[in-house]
């Protein structure tokens, strides 16, 4: 009888853990879309909420601190008109999520119209019930 109860409790905990992981995966996927909306709107307030305090960003061999990312967002001459995530996969590791996929940004820059495809890996950390991105790495497909 005890073994049956233990198995039932274990299965119940496993189901609850899986449900929480699915909820967290969806939350991170939604935040990845929020990222795109913030890029389009040049919304530094949204990025202030999304980026962890010690956020680091790597793009094509360059390393940027949080402050530089915010400054570049506010001062870029590029205009992004639309964007989307493709092949987004979120992998959960406790209170850490790793999101991978393709970020496609469409807009206009100094050289004219563009459609840029970035392969990315984003690392999200959940603290005090809130997800914040702590590291991101993008590679621009040429």
Beta strands, then each sheet from edge to edge (+ up, - down):
strand 1: 51-59
strand 2: 62-65
strand 3: 79-93
strand 4: 96-109
strand 5: 112-127
strand 6: 130-140
sheet 1: 2+ 1- 6- 5+ 4- 3+
end
